Amino acid sequence: MQGCLLSVAPPPSCKQLDGRVQAQPHANRTSMSELHFSPRPNRASEIAWHPYSEATFSEAKSQAKPVLLAISAVWCHWCHVMDETTYSDPGIIKVINEQYVPVRVDNDQRPDVNARYNMGGWPTTALLTPEGELLHGGTYVPPDAMASVLRQISSFYSDPESRLALAKKILEVKTARAARSKTPTGGDIDPNTASSVFALLSSDFDDEYGGFGTDQKFPHVPALHFLLDYWQRTQDGRAQTIVQVSLRAMAGGGMYDRVDGGFFRYSTTRDFSVPHFEKMLEDLGGLMYACARAGAMFGDAALSAVARDVKRYLDAHLWNEEWGGYGGSQDADEEFYAQDSQGRAALAQPYVDRTLYTAWNAQAAAGLLLGAGLLSSDADTAAWSRTGELILNTLWDRLLVDGLLCRYYDGTPHVRGLLVDQAWALWAGLAAFSKTGNALWLARVGELLAAMEILYDADAHGYADRLTTQDDAGKVADVTVPFEENALMARVLLAYSAMTGDAKHVERAEAMLRRYSQTYQAYGSFAASYAAAALDLLDPPVDIHIVQAAGSRLSDELRVQALACATSAVRVDPIDARTGADRLQALGYAADNTVAYLCRGKACFARASTAAELAEALAVGKAASIG
């Protein structure tokens, strides 16, 4: 297996499938806050699971034992199957407890661990050296195969000469990996980035059934949003077709729950007829917003209705009233979801993970705040806005610790300083500023950006994926500069610069995008986030600077009109005349009248004093841009 230090016969019948499940506490554990096992009978808790920590790996080293790393998720079907089979086999339990140091990690709680060790699906089963290097790995491993692999690894590792030879190889591997992860390889930003990624997505689009590819299908939310961004600049009919057909196919097929609402995680079939039944906030917030955007852009009332229905599901099933945010997921339960509404009423609802995950809640909040203005109903608009701002207040109140946001909240905050959480919170904070005009949100964004300097690596021209700590172990100690999260950060920096006038943020965003300019196409459809950032740099949105004069309500009307513009890419920058005198002076705007200035970069092409004038100016500017 690529990346493994040892060549071990691959386990037969390995499955790379995943689904979702109920959480139960580990009866004998004191060092870990919570472990999740299958809700069905199993003996997985009899394994002496350790947390992923430096102390755990030091224990393995002192005992000269390999580490068994199990990465699971509360929603993962095959993780539960492995709990019920492999990890319930008495012989395997005995071997693991006696000859290994077992570690269990929840993917949702520790995406940094998963990013470094995932073997292609969940569960991930990775056998490691005490230094954290991979000896052998797979996904679901049945009992007989697991017993064989455990014997081979244990036999090899018990030999002192084998361990000595491994130590030399490990040093070589770690040195090479460190050099690769930090060395920028880019050059000038490709002016055809957006069109190149669009062409890639167009070629991967399934014209017959919608979606991407011809096998099992995931929603690819970032790709859908990039295509919507691309359409706003080009009015390309192919982009519209891909988005509308794909969203309608997902919403109209088996991948959508017509009783409770909400999209299932993915389709196991090309035609979206047979879903994998877990529901995940990670995708639902983005899909809700994609449907709202497409509905408004293309006059597609059906997709607008789907957006509302997704929020209905989120509020009814994932909302955590006690903590003020959405839970992370709801389990896959094929029997339950096969029922109609009457049949479901007689059954228990599938388990909901009530944990608040920062990035996923922030993404949902951004979708609610920006999507609110795209809906026709005033009641919907108000409800979406309230929920979005409430979620963000929860994140800042409950999960902000010493300037940086934590990964998740289960009564207390955990895992501080992951890049993905900071990036999505920043994006959502900017959305809240544009939607509400409340300068508090711009201030919070600025404070979080300043605190994030500890993550920025000037030599690598990017942000590290996590805050380093003394408890780092294995590959988690390696600095990585992740592609998609840095693309989102580039967009954040460009937008923040447009709303503050601070050019240094544009310079950093450009440097970050240059880092990947020669390699972005290798990421395939996952290059969509990068292409969206390149669009914001090379073909930026129209910046609508709204001067909010003291005592005027007109600014609210102008913000509403600006955010209702679906056909043009816009950034809305409300400037309070009472507190933003320096900003107004830098822009050359008067403070005595409420007015909206429409600009591309530093060049303004129109001004509007009413909502109607703003709508007309945007329409004219759009026509001129396309022409």
C-alpha positions as CSV (number, residue, x, y, z in Angstrom):
1,M,0.0,0.0,0.0
2,Q,1.4,3.4,-0.9
3,G,2.9,5.3,2.0
4,C,3.3,2.2,4.2
5,L,6.7,1.3,5.6
6,L,5.9,-2.4,5.4
7,S,4.6,-4.7,2.8
8,V,1.8,-6.8,4.3
9,A,-0.6,-9.0,2.5
10,P,-3.7,-6.9,2.0
11,P,-6.7,-8.0,4.0
12,P,-9.4,-9.7,1.9
13,S,-12.9,-8.2,1.4
14,C,-11.9,-4.7,2.8
15,K,-14.8,-2.3,2.4
16,Q,-14.5,1.4,1.9
17,L,-18.0,2.3,2.9
18,D,-19.4,4.5,5.5
19,G,-22.6,5.4,7.3
20,R,-23.9,6.7,11.0
21,V,-24.5,5.5,14.6
22,Q,-25.4,6.0,18.3
23,A,-22.9,7.1,20.9
24,Q,-22.2,5.3,24.1
25,P,-19.6,6.1,26.8
26,H,-16.6,3.9,27.3
27,A,-17.1,2.2,30.7
28,N,-13.5,2.1,31.9
29,R,-12.0,5.2,30.3
30,T,-10.7,8.1,32.3
31,S,-8.4,10.0,29.9
32,M,-10.9,10.5,27.0
33,S,-14.1,12.6,27.3
34,E,-16.3,10.3,25.1
35,L,-16.2,7.4,22.7
36,H,-18.8,6.3,20.3
37,F,-19.6,2.7,19.6
38,S,-22.3,0.8,17.6
39,P,-25.7,1.0,19.3
40,R,-26.1,-2.7,18.6
41,P,-24.5,-5.4,20.8
42,N,-20.7,-5.3,20.6
43,R,-17.6,-5.7,22.8
44,A,-15.5,-2.9,21.3
45,S,-15.4,-1.1,24.6
46,E,-13.4,-4.0,26.1
47,I,-10.4,-2.7,24.0
48,A,-8.3,-0.4,26.1
49,W,-8.6,2.6,23.8
50,H,-6.3,5.5,24.4
51,P,-6.6,9.2,23.2
52,Y,-4.5,10.5,20.4
53,S,-1.8,12.2,22.3
54,E,1.9,12.5,22.8
55,A,1.6,10.6,26.1
56,T,0.0,7.7,24.2
57,F,2.7,7.5,21.6
58,S,5.4,7.8,24.3
59,E,3.8,4.8,26.0
60,A,4.0,2.8,22.8
61,K,7.6,3.7,22.4
62,S,8.5,2.8,26.0
63,Q,6.7,-0.5,25.6
64,A,8.1,-1.1,22.1
65,K,4.6,-1.7,20.8
66,P,3.0,-0.6,17.5
67,V,-0.1,1.6,17.6
68,L,-3.5,0.6,16.3
69,L,-5.3,3.8,15.2
70,A,-9.0,3.4,14.6
71,I,-10.7,6.5,13.0
72,S,-14.4,6.3,13.2
73,A,-17.4,8.6,13.2
74,V,-20.7,8.7,15.2
75,W,-22.6,8.3,11.9
76,C,-20.5,5.6,10.2
77,H,-22.3,2.4,9.4
78,W,-19.2,0.3,8.7
79,C,-17.5,1.6,11.8
80,H,-20.4,0.1,13.7
81,V,-20.1,-3.1,11.7
82,M,-16.4,-3.3,12.7
83,D,-17.4,-2.7,16.3
84,E,-19.8,-5.6,16.1
85,T,-17.5,-8.0,14.3
86,T,-13.8,-7.4,14.3
87,Y,-13.6,-5.5,17.6
88,S,-15.9,-7.9,19.3
89,D,-13.8,-11.0,18.5
90,P,-12.3,-12.2,21.8
91,G,-9.0,-13.2,20.2
92,I,-8.6,-9.9,18.5
93,I,-9.5,-8.0,21.7
94,K,-6.8,-10.0,23.5
95,V,-4.1,-9.4,20.9
96,I,-4.8,-5.7,20.6
97,N,-4.8,-5.2,24.4
98,E,-1.6,-7.2,24.9
99,Q,0.5,-6.4,21.8
100,Y,-0.6,-3.0,20.7
101,V,-1.4,0.5,22.1
102,P,-4.9,1.1,20.6
103,V,-6.1,4.6,19.8
104,R,-9.6,5.6,18.8
105,V,-10.3,9.0,17.1
106,D,-13.6,10.5,16.0
107,N,-13.3,12.0,12.5
108,D,-15.7,14.8,13.1
109,Q,-13.9,15.9,16.3
110,R,-10.4,15.5,14.9
111,P,-10.3,16.2,11.2
112,D,-6.6,17.0,11.5
113,V,-5.9,13.4,12.5
114,N,-8.2,12.1,9.8
115,A,-6.5,14.3,7.2
116,R,-3.1,12.7,7.9
117,Y,-4.1,9.0,8.4
118,N,-7.4,8.3,6.5
119,M,-6.9,5.2,4.3
120,G,-9.7,5.9,1.9
121,G,-12.9,5.8,4.0
122,W,-14.4,5.1,7.4
123,P,-13.6,3.2,9.4
124,T,-9.8,3.7,8.9
125,T,-7.6,1.0,10.4
126,A,-4.0,2.2,10.6
127,L,-1.1,0.3,12.2
128,L,1.6,2.8,13.2
129,T,5.0,2.9,14.7
130,P,5.4,4.8,18.0
131,E,6.6,7.7,15.9
132,G,3.3,7.7,14.1
133,E,4.5,6.4,10.7
134,L,2.2,4.1,8.8
135,L,3.2,0.4,8.8
136,H,0.0,-0.9,7.2
137,G,-3.6,0.3,6.8
138,G,-7.0,-0.2,5.3
139,T,-10.7,0.6,6.0
140,Y,-13.1,-2.0,7.2
141,V,-11.1,-5.2,8.0
142,P,-13.1,-8.4,8.8
143,P,-12.0,-10.5,11.8
144,D,-10.0,-13.2,10.0
145,A,-8.0,-10.6,8.0
146,M,-7.5,-8.5,11.0
147,A,-6.1,-11.4,13.0
148,S,-3.6,-12.1,10.2
149,V,-2.5,-8.5,9.9
150,L,-2.1,-8.1,13.6
151,R,0.1,-11.2,13.8
152,Q,2.3,-10.1,11.0
153,I,2.9,-6.6,12.3
154,S,3.4,-7.8,15.9
155,S,5.9,-10.4,14.8
156,F,7.9,-7.9,12.8
157,Y,7.8,-5.2,15.4
158,S,8.9,-7.5,18.2
159,D,12.3,-8.0,16.6
160,P,14.8,-5.3,17.8
161,E,16.8,-5.4,14.5
162,S,13.6,-4.8,12.5
163,R,12.8,-1.8,14.7
164,L,16.3,-0.4,14.3
165,A,16.0,-0.6,10.5
166,L,12.6,1.0,10.6
167,A,14.0,3.9,12.7
168,K,16.4,4.9,9.9
169,K,13.7,4.7,7.3
170,I,11.4,6.8,9.4
171,L,13.9,9.6,9.6
172,E,14.3,9.7,5.9
173,V,10.5,9.7,5.3
174,K,9.8,12.5,7.8
175,T,12.5,14.7,6.4
176,A,11.2,14.3,2.9
177,R,7.6,14.9,4.0
178,A,8.5,18.1,5.8
179,A,10.2,19.5,2.8
180,R,7.3,18.7,0.5
181,S,4.6,20.1,2.8
182,K,6.1,23.6,3.2
183,T,7.8,24.3,-0.2
184,P,5.7,26.5,-2.4
185,T,5.6,25.3,-6.0
186,G,3.6,28.0,-7.7
187,G,4.2,31.0,-10.0
188,D,2.0,33.6,-11.7
189,I,-1.7,33.0,-11.2
190,D,-3.3,31.4,-14.3
191,P,-5.7,33.9,-15.8
192,N,-7.7,31.0,-17.1
193,T,-8.1,29.3,-13.8
194,A,-11.9,29.6,-13.6
195,S,-12.5,28.5,-17.2
196,S,-10.1,25.6,-16.8
197,V,-11.9,24.3,-13.7
198,F,-15.2,24.9,-15.3
199,A,-14.2,22.8,-18.3
200,L,-13.1,20.1,-15.9
201,L,-16.4,20.1,-14.1
202,S,-18.3,20.2,-17.4
203,S,-16.5,17.1,-18.7
204,D,-17.2,15.3,-15.4
205,F,-20.9,16.2,-15.5
206,D,-23.3,13.3,-16.0
207,D,-25.6,14.7,-18.7
208,E,-28.0,11.8,-18.3
209,Y,-28.6,11.8,-14.6
210,G,-26.9,14.9,-13.2
211,G,-24.1,15.2,-10.7
212,F,-20.5,14.4,-11.3
213,G,-19.0,11.1,-12.5
214,T,-20.8,7.8,-13.3
215,D,-20.5,5.9,-10.1
216,Q,-21.6,6.6,-6.6
217,K,-22.3,10.4,-6.3
218,F,-21.6,12.9,-3.6
219,P,-23.1,16.4,-3.8
220,H,-19.7,18.3,-4.3
221,V,-21.1,21.4,-2.7
222,P,-18.0,23.7,-3.4
223,A,-18.2,22.7,-7.1
224,L,-21.9,23.8,-7.2
225,H,-21.2,27.1,-5.6
226,F,-18.2,27.8,-7.9
227,L,-20.5,27.1,-10.9
228,L,-23.0,29.6,-9.6
229,D,-20.1,32.1,-9.1
230,Y,-19.0,31.4,-12.6
231,W,-22.5,31.9,-14.0
232,Q,-22.7,35.3,-12.3
233,R,-19.7,36.4,-14.3
234,T,-20.4,34.8,-17.6
235,Q,-24.1,33.8,-17.8
236,D,-22.8,30.5,-19.3
237,G,-25.8,28.2,-20.0
238,R,-23.7,25.1,-19.4
239,A,-23.0,26.2,-15.9
240,Q,-26.7,26.8,-15.3
241,T,-27.6,23.4,-16.7
242,I,-25.0,21.6,-14.5
243,V,-26.3,23.2,-11.3
244,Q,-30.0,23.0,-12.0
245,V,-30.0,19.4,-13.3
246,S,-27.8,18.2,-10.5
247,L,-29.7,19.9,-7.7
248,R,-33.0,18.8,-9.2
249,A,-31.8,15.2,-9.6
250,M,-30.6,15.1,-5.9
251,A,-33.8,16.7,-4.6
252,G,-36.1,14.7,-6.9
253,G,-34.5,11.3,-6.3
254,G,-33.8,8.9,-3.5
255,M,-31.1,11.2,-2.1
256,Y,-33.8,13.5,-0.6
257,D,-36.0,12.7,2.4
258,R,-39.5,13.6,1.3
259,V,-41.0,13.1,4.8
260,D,-38.7,14.9,7.2
261,G,-36.8,16.9,4.6
262,G,-33.1,17.2,4.0
263,F,-30.5,15.6,1.7
264,F,-28.9,12.3,2.6
265,R,-25.1,12.2,2.5
266,Y,-24.6,10.6,-0.9
267,S,-26.1,8.2,-3.5
268,T,-24.7,4.7,-4.0
269,T,-26.0,4.7,-7.5
270,R,-25.5,6.9,-10.6
271,D,-29.1,7.9,-10.9
272,F,-29.5,9.2,-7.2
273,S,-32.0,6.5,-6.5
274,V,-30.3,4.6,-3.6
275,P,-28.9,6.9,-0.9
276,H,-26.6,6.3,2.0
277,F,-29.0,7.4,4.7
278,E,-27.0,9.6,7.1
279,K,-27.7,13.3,7.1
280,M,-24.8,15.7,7.7
281,L,-24.7,19.4,8.6
282,E,-21.4,19.5,6.7
283,D,-23.3,19.3,3.4
284,L,-26.8,20.4,4.4
285,G,-25.9,24.1,5.0
286,G,-24.1,24.4,1.7
287,L,-26.8,22.6,-0.2
288,M,-29.6,24.7,1.3
289,Y,-27.7,27.9,0.2
290,A,-27.0,26.4,-3.3
291,C,-30.7,25.7,-3.8
292,A,-31.6,29.3,-2.6
293,R,-29.0,30.8,-4.9
294,A,-30.0,28.7,-7.9
295,G,-33.7,29.3,-7.3
296,A,-33.2,33.1,-7.3
297,M,-30.7,33.1,-10.2
298,F,-32.7,31.0,-12.5
299,G,-36.2,31.7,-11.4
300,D,-36.5,28.1,-10.2
301,A,-39.3,28.1,-7.6
302,A,-38.9,24.3,-7.0
303,L,-35.3,24.8,-5.9
304,S,-36.3,27.7,-3.7
305,A,-38.8,25.4,-2.1
306,V,-36.2,22.8,-1.5
307,A,-34.0,25.4,0.3
308,R,-36.9,26.2,2.7
309,D,-37.5,22.5,3.2
310,V,-33.9,21.8,4.1
311,K,-34.1,24.5,6.8
312,R,-37.3,22.9,8.0
313,Y,-35.4,19.7,8.5
314,L,-32.4,21.4,10.2
315,D,-34.7,23.3,12.6
316,A,-36.8,20.2,13.5
317,H,-34.1,17.6,13.8
318,L,-30.6,19.0,14.2
319,W,-31.3,22.2,16.2
320,N,-29.9,22.2,19.7
321,E,-32.0,24.6,21.7
322,E,-29.9,24.4,24.8
323,W,-26.6,25.4,23.1
324,G,-28.0,27.5,20.2
325,G,-26.7,25.8,17.1
326,Y,-27.1,22.8,14.9
327,G,-26.0,19.3,15.8
328,G,-23.6,17.6,13.5
329,S,-25.5,14.7,12.0
330,Q,-28.3,12.2,12.1
331,D,-27.7,8.4,11.8
332,A,-28.3,6.3,8.8
333,D,-31.3,4.0,9.5
334,E,-32.5,2.2,6.4
335,E,-35.6,0.7,8.0
336,F,-36.7,4.1,9.4
337,Y,-36.2,6.0,6.2
338,A,-38.1,3.4,4.2
339,Q,-41.3,4.3,6.1
340,D,-43.9,6.9,5.2
341,S,-44.7,9.6,7.8
342,Q,-47.2,7.3,9.6
343,G,-44.7,4.4,9.7
344,R,-42.0,6.7,11.1
345,A,-44.2,8.0,13.8
346,A,-44.2,4.5,15.3
347,L,-40.4,4.3,15.3
348,A,-37.7,6.1,17.3
349,Q,-35.9,8.8,15.3
350,P,-32.4,7.8,14.3
351,Y,-29.8,9.1,16.7
352,V,-28.7,12.8,16.4
353,D,-25.2,13.9,17.3
354,R,-26.1,17.1,19.3
355,T,-22.4,18.2,19.3
356,L,-21.9,21.7,17.8
357,Y,-19.1,21.7,15.2
358,T,-17.8,25.2,14.4
359,A,-17.0,25.0,10.7
360,W,-20.3,23.3,9.8
361,N,-22.4,25.7,11.9
362,A,-20.5,28.7,10.4
363,Q,-21.1,27.4,6.9
364,A,-24.8,27.0,7.7
365,A,-25.0,30.4,9.2
366,A,-23.4,32.0,6.2
367,G,-25.9,30.3,4.0
368,L,-28.8,31.4,6.2
369,L,-27.6,35.0,6.2
370,L,-26.8,35.3,2.6
371,G,-29.7,33.1,1.4
372,A,-32.3,35.1,3.4
373,G,-32.3,37.9,0.9
374,L,-32.9,35.5,-2.0
375,L,-36.3,34.3,-0.6
376,S,-39.6,35.9,-1.6
377,S,-41.2,35.5,1.8
378,D,-40.5,38.2,4.4
379,A,-41.2,35.7,7.2
380,D,-38.6,33.3,5.7
381,T,-36.1,36.1,5.3
382,A,-36.4,37.2,9.0
383,A,-36.3,33.6,10.3
384,W,-33.2,32.7,8.3
385,S,-31.4,35.9,9.4
386,R,-32.2,35.4,13.1
387,T,-31.0,31.8,13.1
388,G,-27.8,32.7,11.2
389,E,-26.9,35.4,13.6
390,L,-27.8,33.3,16.7
391,I,-25.5,30.6,15.5
392,L,-22.6,33.0,15.1
393,N,-23.2,34.5,18.5
394,T,-23.1,31.0,19.9
395,L,-19.7,30.3,18.2
396,W,-18.2,33.4,19.6
397,D,-19.7,33.0,23.0
398,R,-19.1,29.3,23.6
399,L,-16.2,28.3,21.3
400,L,-13.8,31.2,21.3
401,V,-10.9,30.5,23.6
402,D,-7.9,32.9,23.9
403,G,-8.7,34.5,20.5
404,L,-9.2,31.3,18.4
405,L,-12.2,29.1,17.9
406,C,-12.4,25.5,19.0
407,R,-13.5,22.6,16.9
408,Y,-16.5,21.4,18.8
409,Y,-18.7,22.0,21.8
410,D,-20.4,19.2,23.8
411,G,-20.9,21.2,27.0
412,T,-17.3,22.5,26.9
413,P,-15.1,23.6,23.9
414,H,-12.5,21.2,22.5
415,V,-9.6,21.3,20.0
416,R,-8.6,24.9,19.6
417,G,-7.1,26.5,16.5
418,L,-8.0,24.4,13.5
419,L,-7.8,26.4,10.3
420,V,-11.1,25.1,8.8
421,D,-13.0,26.4,11.8
422,Q,-11.4,29.8,11.7
423,A,-11.9,30.2,8.0
424,W,-15.6,29.3,7.9
425,A,-16.3,31.5,10.9
426,L,-14.6,34.4,9.2
427,W,-16.6,33.9,6.0
428,A,-19.8,33.8,8.1
429,G,-18.8,36.8,10.1
430,L,-18.4,38.8,6.9
431,A,-21.8,37.6,5.8
432,A,-23.3,38.8,9.1
433,F,-21.7,42.2,8.6
434,S,-23.1,42.6,5.1
435,K,-26.6,41.4,6.2
436,T,-27.0,43.3,9.4
437,G,-24.8,46.4,9.0
438,N,-23.6,45.8,12.5
439,A,-19.9,46.8,12.7
440,L,-19.5,44.3,15.6
441,W,-19.2,41.5,13.1
442,L,-16.4,43.3,11.1
443,A,-14.6,43.9,14.3
444,R,-14.9,40.2,15.3
445,V,-13.5,39.2,11.9
446,G,-10.6,41.6,12.3
447,E,-9.8,40.3,15.8
448,L,-9.9,36.6,14.7
449,L,-7.7,37.4,11.7
450,A,-5.2,39.0,13.9
451,A,-5.2,36.0,16.3
452,M,-4.7,33.7,13.3
453,E,-1.3,35.2,12.6
454,I,0.1,32.3,14.7
455,L,-1.1,29.9,12.0
456,Y,0.4,31.8,9.0
457,D,3.6,30.5,7.6
458,A,5.3,33.3,5.5
459,D,7.8,30.9,3.9
460,A,5.0,28.5,2.8
461,H,2.7,31.4,1.7
462,G,-0.3,29.8,3.5
463,Y,-2.0,29.1,6.8
464,A,-1.2,25.8,8.7
465,D,-4.1,23.6,9.2
466,R,-3.8,23.6,13.0
467,L,-2.3,25.2,16.0
468,T,0.8,23.3,17.1
469,T,0.9,22.2,20.8
470,Q,3.2,20.3,23.1
471,D,0.8,17.3,22.9
472,D,1.3,16.8,19.2
473,A,2.3,13.3,18.1
474,G,2.9,11.4,15.0
475,K,2.1,13.1,11.7
476,V,-0.1,15.6,13.5
477,A,3.2,17.3,14.5
478,D,3.9,17.9,10.8
479,V,2.9,21.3,9.5
480,T,0.6,21.1,6.5
481,V,-0.8,23.9,4.4
482,P,-4.2,22.6,3.2
483,F,-5.5,23.5,-0.3
484,E,-9.2,24.1,0.1
485,E,-9.0,25.9,3.5
486,N,-6.3,28.3,2.1
487,A,-8.5,29.0,-0.9
488,L,-11.3,30.0,1.4
489,M,-8.9,32.1,3.4
490,A,-7.9,33.9,0.2
491,R,-11.5,34.8,-0.4
492,V,-11.9,36.0,3.2
493,L,-8.8,38.2,2.9
494,L,-10.0,39.7,-0.4
495,A,-13.5,40.5,1.0
496,Y,-12.1,41.9,4.3
497,S,-9.8,44.1,2.3
498,A,-12.7,45.4,0.2
499,M,-14.6,46.2,3.4
500,T,-11.7,47.9,5.2
501,G,-9.4,49.3,2.5
502,D,-6.4,47.5,3.9
503,A,-4.4,46.4,0.8
504,K,-2.0,44.1,2.7
505,H,-4.7,41.4,2.8
506,V,-4.9,41.4,-1.0
507,E,-1.2,40.9,-1.2
508,R,-1.4,37.9,1.1
509,A,-4.3,36.4,-0.8
510,E,-2.4,36.8,-4.1
511,A,0.7,35.0,-2.5
512,M,-1.5,32.2,-1.3
513,L,-3.1,31.7,-4.7
514,R,0.3,31.8,-6.4
515,R,1.4,28.9,-4.2
516,Y,-1.1,26.6,-6.0
517,S,-1.1,28.2,-9.5
518,Q,0.9,25.3,-11.1
519,T,-0.8,22.5,-9.3
520,Y,-4.5,23.4,-8.8
521,Q,-5.6,21.3,-11.8
522,A,-4.3,18.1,-10.1
523,Y,-7.0,18.5,-7.5
524,G,-9.7,17.8,-10.0
525,S,-13.2,18.8,-8.8
526,F,-11.7,19.8,-5.5
527,A,-10.1,22.7,-7.3
528,A,-13.5,24.5,-7.3
529,S,-12.8,26.3,-4.1
530,Y,-9.5,27.6,-5.5
531,A,-11.2,28.6,-8.8
532,A,-13.8,30.6,-6.8
533,A,-11.0,32.5,-5.0
534,A,-9.2,33.1,-8.3
535,L,-12.5,34.6,-9.6
536,D,-12.7,36.9,-6.7
537,L,-9.2,38.2,-7.4
538,L,-9.2,38.3,-11.2
539,D,-12.9,39.2,-11.8
540,P,-14.0,40.6,-8.4
541,P,-17.5,41.1,-7.3
542,V,-19.1,44.5,-7.4
543,D,-18.4,46.2,-4.1
544,I,-21.5,48.0,-2.9
545,H,-20.4,50.6,-0.3
546,I,-23.5,51.8,1.5
547,V,-23.0,55.0,3.5
548,Q,-25.4,54.8,6.5
549,A,-26.2,58.3,7.5
550,A,-27.3,58.9,11.1
551,G,-31.0,58.4,11.6
552,S,-31.7,57.0,8.1
553,R,-33.6,53.8,7.5
554,L,-32.8,53.9,3.8
555,S,-29.6,52.0,4.4
556,D,-31.6,49.0,5.4
557,E,-33.5,49.1,2.2
558,L,-30.3,49.4,0.2
559,R,-28.7,46.4,2.0
560,V,-31.8,44.3,1.3
561,Q,-31.8,45.2,-2.4
562,A,-28.1,44.6,-2.7
563,L,-28.3,41.2,-1.1
564,A,-31.3,40.3,-3.2
565,C,-29.2,40.6,-6.3
566,A,-28.7,37.0,-7.4
567,T,-27.5,37.5,-11.0
568,S,-24.4,39.5,-10.1
569,A,-21.6,38.8,-7.8
570,V,-21.6,41.5,-5.1
571,R,-20.0,42.3,-1.8
572,V,-22.0,44.5,0.5
573,D,-20.0,46.9,2.7
574,P,-22.2,49.0,5.1
575,I,-20.3,52.0,6.5
576,D,-21.8,53.7,9.5
577,A,-21.3,57.5,9.0
578,R,-21.0,57.9,12.8
579,T,-18.2,55.5,13.4
580,G,-16.6,55.1,9.9
581,A,-15.4,58.7,9.3
582,D,-11.8,57.5,8.4
583,R,-13.1,54.9,6.0
584,L,-15.4,57.4,4.3
585,Q,-12.6,59.9,4.0
586,A,-10.3,57.3,2.4
587,L,-13.0,56.5,-0.1
588,G,-13.9,60.1,-0.7
589,Y,-17.5,59.7,0.3
590,A,-19.7,62.3,2.1
591,A,-21.2,61.3,5.4
592,D,-24.4,63.4,5.3
593,N,-26.5,61.3,2.9
594,T,-27.4,57.6,2.7
595,V,-26.2,56.4,-0.6
596,A,-24.8,53.3,-2.3
597,Y,-21.6,53.4,-4.4
598,L,-21.0,50.6,-6.9
599,C,-17.4,49.9,-7.6
600,R,-15.0,47.4,-9.2
601,G,-11.9,47.6,-7.2
602,K,-11.1,51.3,-6.8
603,A,-13.1,52.4,-9.8
604,C,-16.8,53.3,-9.0
605,F,-19.2,53.2,-11.9
606,A,-22.6,54.2,-10.3
607,R,-24.3,55.5,-7.2
608,A,-27.8,54.9,-6.0
609,S,-30.0,56.7,-3.4
610,T,-32.9,54.3,-3.6
611,A,-33.4,50.6,-3.8
612,A,-34.9,51.0,-7.3
613,E,-31.8,53.0,-8.5
614,L,-29.6,50.3,-7.0
615,A,-31.4,47.5,-8.8
616,E,-31.1,49.4,-12.1
617,A,-27.5,50.2,-11.6
618,L,-26.6,46.6,-10.9
619,A,-28.6,45.5,-14.0
620,V,-26.8,48.0,-16.2
621,G,-23.4,47.1,-14.7
622,K,-24.1,43.5,-15.3
623,A,-24.9,44.0,-18.9
624,A,-21.8,46.1,-19.5
625,S,-19.6,43.5,-17.8
626,I,-20.9,40.6,-20.0
627,G,-20.9,42.7,-23.1
